[in-house]
Amino acid sequence: MQYFLGCSLALVLWAYSLPLVADALQKDVEKDYQQHLAALFKDFHRQPELSHMEVKTAKRLAKELRSAGFTVTEGISKTGLVAIMENGKGPLVMMRADMDGLPVEEKSGLDYASQATQKDWDGNVVPVMHACGHDIHMTSLVGTARRMAALKDKWSGTLMLIGQPAEERVGGAKGMMDEHIWKKFGTPDYAMAFHVSSEIEAGKIVAEEGSPYSGVDTLEIIIHGVGAHGASPHRGKDPIVLGAQIVLALQTIVSRELAPKEAGVITVGSFHSGTKSNIISDYAKLQLSVRNDNPQTRKTLLQAIERVAVNIGRAAGLPEDKLPEVKNVDTPMPPTINDKALTQRLKTAWSEVLGSDIFDPNYQRLGMGAEDFPFFTTDPYIPSVYFKVGGTPAAAFAAEKAGGPAVPSHHSPIFKVSPEPAVITGVRATVVALLDLMPRSQ
């Protein structure tokens, strides 16, 4: 059941004026951060675990959510969990946090830096780091759970909190859906998630109408050549030369087949062929990451990649049974699309309670990073909002602009955000959104 989007925020929140609401929430979350969440964040940060291996992380998150009064089911898609709090009649609203770290050696210089190592998916022992802020997400989820439990007399409905594994390997959300979590726990009326961002000022948020994260296809192009001696190239068909021609030709697709303001990326991240300098191989493989913000762009890019690869093979004189093959080698990930009406509603709520200056006016989405959150919201369609929370102090941006050290990017070994303003802002924004979506009847 879809609930009416036009509820007045004044009827949703407790019976004080909005400035008092904001002040009380700020003080409560700050107090909880000092007394509990700060230590929890450091524990999560010091002990990261790789995708689908988040065993200790998931147990700690489950323990925290149970302590807040939620009923928790563990072991979904290996390490995922679903926490439920029922609080009378009303909508079912889902909030998700991802849990996994990355195989990166931390060099941030923080006194609570990770020194963890773990055996990876290939059996290699690798350093592990929360180099993308998932420790912020989990800590904020716990903070949200604790606030919503304390405010049960202010809302009505069912709150579903999800601890998702393997976002970094793009398998966790789909894996949980493959285990039919909506059938087991109910299909949400609304869904939310957020990502901390080093590109946004700490204490600010960004909520974009449209696509905050792109869709991704992971492709391989297999090039079948004809092997020969390096001294006699005329006797063969060189797959390295063909591969190089394909790589260069692919770069014209975005620049010449997409409209100038239409976003798309084709990146060739891997090119493998040959064994020795004087041997022309009979095989080459390209690996591609292809990104889009809507289904039509995706169709244009995929069709053009196939056309370019196959016809360069034809131009080289390859027979039809040896033409390059284009394969999608991973589950295609759809773009994250924020529901327009829901985004506008929540932006109004955030502005009214947290102030219009809660939004970062300087943020511009310049890259085409991806998220697996849409596996939760695409089929069936669930109105959703994926927002961003700032993690970098304004002073750090000013220093960078003045020629100082660059603000570290996500997935960098020196990645770091300011946990206190990030967690506090994440909890405040989430709680305000949840209270708006789950009003208690007056």
C-alpha positions as CSV (number, residue, x, y, z in Angstrom):
1,M,0.0,0.0,0.0
2,Q,1.3,3.4,-0.9
3,Y,0.7,6.1,1.7
4,F,-0.2,9.7,0.8
5,L,2.8,11.8,0.1
6,G,1.3,15.0,1.2
7,C,1.3,14.6,5.0
8,S,2.1,17.8,6.9
9,L,5.4,17.6,8.8
10,A,3.8,19.6,11.6
11,L,1.4,16.7,12.2
12,V,4.2,14.1,12.0
13,L,6.6,15.2,14.6
14,W,6.1,15.7,18.3
15,A,4.1,18.6,19.6
16,Y,6.7,21.3,19.8
17,S,7.7,24.0,17.4
18,L,10.1,22.9,14.6
19,P,13.1,24.8,16.1
20,L,12.6,22.9,19.4
21,V,12.3,19.6,17.5
22,A,15.6,20.2,15.7
23,D,17.4,21.3,18.9
24,A,16.1,18.3,20.9
25,L,17.1,15.9,18.2
26,Q,20.6,17.5,17.8
27,K,21.2,17.3,21.5
28,D,20.0,13.7,21.8
29,V,22.1,12.4,18.9
30,E,25.2,14.3,20.1
31,K,24.8,12.8,23.6
32,D,24.4,9.3,22.1
33,Y,27.4,9.8,20.0
34,Q,29.6,10.8,22.9
35,Q,28.3,8.0,25.2
36,H,28.0,5.1,22.7
37,L,28.4,5.7,19.0
38,A,31.9,7.1,18.9
39,A,33.3,4.0,20.5
40,L,31.2,1.8,18.2
41,F,32.5,3.6,15.1
42,K,36.1,3.1,16.1
43,D,35.4,-0.6,16.7
44,F,33.9,-1.0,13.3
45,H,36.8,1.0,11.7
46,R,39.5,-1.0,13.4
47,Q,38.0,-4.4,12.5
48,P,36.8,-4.3,8.8
49,E,36.0,-7.4,6.9
50,L,35.8,-8.2,3.2
51,S,32.7,-8.8,1.2
52,H,30.6,-11.8,2.2
53,M,33.1,-12.3,5.1
54,E,31.6,-9.7,7.4
55,V,31.0,-12.3,10.2
56,K,32.1,-10.4,13.2
57,T,30.8,-7.1,11.8
58,A,27.3,-8.6,11.3
59,K,27.3,-10.1,14.7
60,R,28.2,-6.8,16.3
61,L,25.6,-4.9,14.2
62,A,22.9,-7.5,15.1
63,K,23.8,-7.2,18.8
64,E,23.4,-3.4,18.7
65,L,20.1,-3.6,16.9
66,R,18.7,-6.2,19.3
67,S,19.8,-4.0,22.2
68,A,17.7,-1.2,20.7
69,G,14.6,-3.4,20.7
70,F,14.6,-4.8,17.2
71,T,13.9,-8.4,16.2
72,V,16.9,-9.4,14.1
73,T,17.2,-12.2,11.5
74,E,20.8,-13.0,10.6
75,G,22.5,-15.2,7.9
76,I,20.7,-13.7,4.9
77,S,22.9,-14.1,1.8
78,K,25.7,-15.4,4.1
79,T,26.2,-12.4,6.4
80,G,23.2,-10.0,5.8
81,L,20.7,-9.2,8.4
82,V,17.2,-7.7,8.7
83,A,16.0,-6.0,11.8
84,I,12.3,-5.2,12.4
85,M,10.5,-3.0,14.9
86,E,6.7,-3.1,14.7
87,N,5.0,0.0,16.2
88,G,1.3,-0.1,15.2
89,K,-0.4,0.5,11.9
90,G,1.3,2.4,9.2
91,P,3.8,2.1,6.3
92,L,6.7,-0.3,6.2
93,V,9.9,1.7,5.7
94,M,13.3,0.3,5.0
95,M,16.7,1.8,5.8
96,R,19.8,0.1,4.6
97,A,23.5,0.2,5.6
98,D,26.3,-1.7,3.9
99,M,28.9,-3.5,6.0
100,D,32.0,-4.6,3.9
101,G,35.5,-3.2,3.8
102,L,38.1,-3.2,1.0
103,P,41.4,-5.0,0.4
104,V,43.4,-1.8,1.0
105,E,46.2,-1.1,3.5
106,E,45.2,1.9,5.6
107,K,47.7,4.8,5.6
108,S,45.5,7.5,7.0
109,G,47.6,8.1,10.1
110,L,44.5,7.9,12.4
111,D,45.2,6.6,15.9
112,Y,42.4,4.1,15.3
113,A,43.5,3.0,11.9
114,S,42.8,-0.5,10.8
115,Q,45.7,-3.0,11.0
116,A,43.4,-5.9,10.1
117,T,44.3,-8.6,7.5
118,Q,42.0,-11.3,6.1
119,K,42.3,-14.2,3.7
120,D,40.6,-13.0,0.5
121,W,38.4,-14.9,-2.0
122,D,41.5,-16.4,-3.7
123,G,43.1,-17.5,-0.5
124,N,45.6,-14.6,-0.3
125,V,46.1,-12.7,3.0
126,V,45.5,-9.1,2.4
127,P,45.1,-5.9,4.5
128,V,41.6,-4.7,5.0
129,M,40.3,-1.1,5.5
130,H,37.0,0.7,5.6
131,A,38.1,2.9,2.7
132,C,34.6,3.8,1.6
133,G,32.8,4.8,4.8
134,H,30.7,1.8,5.5
135,D,31.7,2.1,9.2
136,I,29.9,5.4,9.2
137,H,26.8,3.8,7.6
138,M,26.6,1.1,10.2
139,T,27.2,3.4,13.2
140,S,24.5,5.7,11.9
141,L,22.1,2.8,11.4
142,V,22.6,1.9,15.1
143,G,22.1,5.6,16.1
144,T,18.9,5.7,14.1
145,A,17.7,2.5,15.7
146,R,18.3,3.9,19.1
147,R,16.6,7.2,18.4
148,M,13.5,5.6,16.8
149,A,13.2,3.2,19.7
150,A,13.3,6.2,22.1
151,L,10.6,8.0,20.0
152,K,8.1,5.2,19.6
153,D,5.3,7.5,20.8
154,K,6.0,9.8,17.8
155,W,5.6,7.4,14.9
156,S,3.5,4.5,13.7
157,G,4.3,1.7,11.3
158,T,7.0,-0.9,10.8
159,L,10.7,0.0,10.6
160,M,13.0,-2.4,8.7
161,L,16.7,-1.9,9.1
162,I,19.0,-3.9,6.7
163,G,22.7,-4.7,7.2
164,Q,23.8,-5.5,3.7
165,P,26.9,-7.5,2.8
166,A,29.1,-7.3,-0.2
167,E,28.2,-3.9,-1.7
168,E,31.8,-3.5,-2.9
169,R,31.6,-6.7,-4.9
170,V,28.0,-5.8,-6.1
171,G,26.5,-9.1,-4.9
172,G,25.0,-8.3,-1.5
173,A,21.7,-6.6,-2.3
174,K,20.9,-9.1,-5.1
175,G,21.8,-12.0,-2.9
176,M,19.4,-10.8,-0.2
177,M,16.7,-10.4,-2.8
178,D,17.4,-13.8,-4.1
179,E,16.5,-15.1,-0.7
180,H,13.1,-13.4,-1.0
181,I,13.4,-11.0,1.9
182,W,10.3,-9.1,0.9
183,K,8.2,-12.3,1.0
184,K,9.6,-13.1,4.5
185,F,9.5,-9.6,6.0
186,G,7.1,-7.6,3.8
187,T,7.6,-5.3,0.8
188,P,8.6,-1.8,2.0
189,D,6.3,1.1,1.1
190,Y,9.5,3.3,1.0
191,A,13.2,2.6,1.0
192,M,16.2,4.7,1.9
193,A,20.0,4.6,2.2
194,F,22.8,7.1,2.4
195,H,26.5,7.2,1.6
196,V,29.0,9.3,3.4
197,S,31.0,11.4,0.9
198,S,34.5,12.9,1.2
199,E,33.4,15.3,-1.6
200,I,30.7,17.0,0.6
201,E,31.2,19.3,3.6
202,A,30.7,17.6,6.9
203,G,27.4,18.4,8.5
204,K,25.7,18.8,5.1
205,I,23.6,16.5,3.0
206,V,22.8,16.1,-0.7
207,A,19.6,14.6,-2.1
208,E,19.4,14.5,-5.9
209,E,16.3,14.2,-8.0
210,G,17.1,11.6,-10.6
211,S,20.2,9.4,-10.6
212,P,22.7,9.8,-7.8
213,Y,24.6,6.7,-8.9
214,S,25.0,5.0,-12.3
215,G,24.2,1.6,-13.7
216,V,27.1,-0.7,-14.6
217,D,27.7,-3.4,-17.1
218,T,30.9,-5.4,-16.9
219,L,31.9,-6.7,-20.3
220,E,34.6,-8.8,-21.9
221,I,35.6,-8.6,-25.5
222,I,37.3,-11.8,-26.8
223,I,39.4,-11.3,-29.8
224,H,40.3,-14.4,-31.9
225,G,43.4,-13.9,-34.0
226,V,45.6,-16.1,-36.1
227,G,49.0,-16.8,-34.4
228,A,52.3,-16.3,-36.2
229,H,55.9,-15.6,-35.7
230,G,56.6,-12.0,-34.8
231,A,59.0,-11.7,-37.8
232,S,56.2,-12.8,-40.2
233,P,53.1,-10.7,-39.2
234,H,51.6,-11.2,-42.7
235,R,51.1,-14.8,-41.9
236,G,48.7,-14.1,-39.0
237,K,46.0,-11.9,-37.7
238,D,47.3,-9.9,-34.7
239,P,44.7,-9.7,-31.9
240,I,46.8,-7.1,-30.1
241,V,46.6,-4.7,-33.0
242,L,42.9,-5.5,-33.3
243,G,42.4,-4.9,-29.6
244,A,44.2,-1.6,-29.8
245,Q,42.0,-0.5,-32.7
246,I,38.9,-1.5,-30.7
247,V,40.1,0.3,-27.6
248,L,40.6,3.6,-29.5
249,A,37.4,3.2,-31.5
250,L,35.3,2.7,-28.3
251,Q,36.4,6.1,-27.1
252,T,34.3,7.8,-29.9
253,I,31.0,6.2,-28.8
254,V,30.4,8.5,-25.9
255,S,31.8,11.6,-27.6
256,R,30.0,11.0,-30.9
257,E,26.9,8.8,-30.3
258,L,25.6,10.3,-27.0
259,A,24.2,13.8,-26.7
260,P,26.7,16.2,-25.2
261,K,24.9,16.4,-21.9
262,E,24.0,12.7,-21.7
263,A,26.2,10.9,-19.2
264,G,28.0,7.7,-20.2
265,V,31.4,6.0,-19.6
266,I,33.2,3.2,-21.4
267,T,36.4,2.3,-19.6
268,V,38.8,-0.5,-20.8
269,G,40.4,-1.5,-17.5
270,S,42.3,-4.6,-18.7
271,F,44.0,-5.8,-21.9
272,H,45.6,-9.2,-21.8
273,S,47.3,-11.0,-24.7
274,G,50.5,-12.8,-25.7
275,T,53.3,-14.6,-23.9
276,K,56.5,-13.5,-25.6
277,S,57.9,-10.6,-27.7
278,N,58.4,-12.5,-30.9
279,I,55.1,-14.5,-30.9
280,I,51.9,-13.1,-32.4
281,S,49.2,-14.5,-30.2
282,D,45.9,-15.9,-31.4
283,Y,43.9,-14.5,-28.5
284,A,43.3,-11.3,-26.6
285,K,40.8,-10.2,-24.0
286,L,39.6,-6.7,-23.1
287,Q,37.7,-6.1,-19.9
288,L,35.3,-3.1,-19.8
289,S,33.2,-1.1,-17.3
290,V,30.3,0.6,-19.0
291,R,28.2,3.1,-17.1
292,N,24.8,4.7,-17.7
293,D,22.1,6.8,-16.0
294,N,19.1,5.5,-17.8
295,P,18.0,2.4,-19.9
296,Q,18.2,4.2,-23.3
297,T,21.8,5.2,-22.8
298,R,22.7,1.7,-21.7
299,K,21.1,0.3,-24.9
300,T,23.0,2.8,-27.1
301,L,26.3,2.0,-25.4
302,L,26.0,-1.8,-25.5
303,Q,24.8,-1.9,-29.1
304,A,27.6,0.4,-30.2
305,I,30.3,-1.6,-28.4
306,E,29.1,-4.8,-30.2
307,R,29.0,-3.0,-33.6
308,V,32.5,-1.5,-33.2
309,A,34.2,-4.7,-32.0
310,V,32.6,-7.0,-34.5
311,N,33.1,-4.8,-37.5
312,I,36.8,-4.0,-36.7
313,G,37.2,-7.8,-36.9
314,R,35.5,-7.8,-40.3
315,A,37.7,-4.9,-41.5
316,A,40.8,-6.9,-40.6
317,G,39.5,-9.8,-42.7
318,L,38.6,-12.2,-40.0
319,P,36.2,-14.9,-41.0
320,E,32.7,-14.8,-39.5
321,D,33.4,-17.6,-37.1
322,K,36.4,-15.7,-35.6
323,L,34.9,-12.3,-35.2
324,P,35.3,-10.6,-31.7
325,E,32.8,-11.7,-29.1
326,V,31.3,-9.3,-26.6
327,K,30.1,-10.9,-23.3
328,N,28.4,-9.5,-20.2
329,V,30.3,-11.3,-17.5
330,D,28.5,-10.0,-14.4
331,T,25.0,-9.2,-13.3
332,P,24.1,-5.8,-14.9
333,M,23.5,-3.2,-12.2
334,P,20.7,-0.7,-12.8
335,P,21.2,3.0,-12.0
336,T,20.0,4.3,-8.7
337,I,17.0,6.4,-9.4
338,N,15.5,8.6,-6.6
339,D,11.7,8.8,-6.7
340,K,11.0,12.5,-7.6
341,A,8.0,13.0,-5.4
342,L,9.5,11.3,-2.4
343,T,12.8,13.2,-2.8
344,Q,10.9,16.5,-2.9
345,R,8.9,15.5,0.2
346,L,12.0,14.5,2.2
347,K,13.9,17.6,1.1
348,T,11.0,19.7,2.5
349,A,11.1,17.8,5.8
350,W,14.9,18.2,6.1
351,S,14.7,21.9,5.3
352,E,11.9,22.5,7.8
353,V,13.5,20.6,10.7
354,L,17.2,20.8,10.0
355,G,17.2,24.2,8.2
356,S,17.7,25.0,4.5
357,D,21.5,25.3,5.1
358,I,21.6,21.5,5.7
359,F,22.1,21.1,1.9
360,D,25.6,21.5,0.4
361,P,25.2,24.0,-2.4
362,N,28.7,23.4,-3.7
363,Y,28.4,19.7,-4.5
364,Q,28.6,18.6,-8.1
365,R,28.3,15.0,-9.2
366,L,31.2,14.6,-11.7
367,G,31.9,10.9,-11.7
368,M,29.7,7.8,-12.4
369,G,30.1,5.7,-9.4
370,A,27.7,2.9,-8.9
371,E,25.6,1.3,-6.1
372,D,23.8,-2.0,-5.8
373,F,21.0,-0.5,-3.7
374,P,18.6,-0.5,-6.7
375,F,18.4,-4.3,-6.6
376,F,16.2,-3.6,-3.6
377,T,14.0,-1.0,-5.3
378,T,13.6,-1.8,-9.0
379,D,11.6,-5.1,-9.1
380,P,9.1,-4.5,-7.6
381,Y,9.4,-0.8,-7.8
382,I,9.6,0.9,-4.4
383,P,9.7,4.7,-4.0
384,S,13.2,5.3,-2.7
385,V,15.7,8.0,-1.9
386,Y,19.5,7.5,-1.7
387,F,21.0,10.6,-0.2
388,K,24.6,11.6,0.6
389,V,26.1,12.9,3.9
390,G,29.2,15.0,4.1
391,G,32.3,13.8,5.7
392,T,35.0,16.4,5.1
393,P,35.4,19.6,7.2
394,A,35.1,22.9,5.3
395,A,38.6,23.8,6.4
396,A,40.0,20.8,4.5
397,F,38.4,22.0,1.3
398,A,39.7,25.5,1.9
399,A,43.2,24.1,2.5
400,E,43.1,22.1,-0.8
401,K,41.9,25.1,-2.7
402,A,44.8,27.1,-1.3
403,G,47.3,24.6,-2.6
404,G,47.4,22.3,0.5
405,P,46.9,18.5,0.6
406,A,44.2,17.1,-1.5
407,V,41.0,15.7,0.1
408,P,41.5,11.9,0.0
409,S,39.1,10.1,-2.3
410,H,37.1,7.0,-1.5
411,H,39.0,3.7,-1.9
412,S,42.2,5.5,-1.2
413,P,44.6,4.1,1.5
414,I,44.5,7.6,3.0
415,F,40.7,7.9,2.9
416,K,39.2,9.4,6.1
417,V,36.2,11.4,7.0
418,S,35.3,13.2,10.3
419,P,33.1,10.6,12.0
420,E,31.3,12.8,14.6
421,P,29.6,15.3,12.2
422,A,29.0,12.5,9.6
423,V,27.4,10.1,12.0
424,I,25.3,12.8,13.8
425,T,24.1,14.3,10.5
426,G,23.4,10.8,9.1
427,V,21.2,9.9,12.2
428,R,19.4,13.3,12.3
429,A,18.6,13.2,8.6
430,T,17.4,9.6,8.7
431,V,15.3,10.1,11.8
432,V,13.6,13.2,10.4
433,A,12.8,11.3,7.2
434,L,11.4,8.3,9.0
435,L,9.2,10.4,11.3
436,D,7.9,12.2,8.2
437,L,7.1,8.9,6.5
438,M,5.6,7.2,9.5
439,P,3.3,9.7,11.1
440,R,1.4,8.8,14.3
441,S,-2.3,9.4,13.9
442,Q,-3.4,12.6,15.7
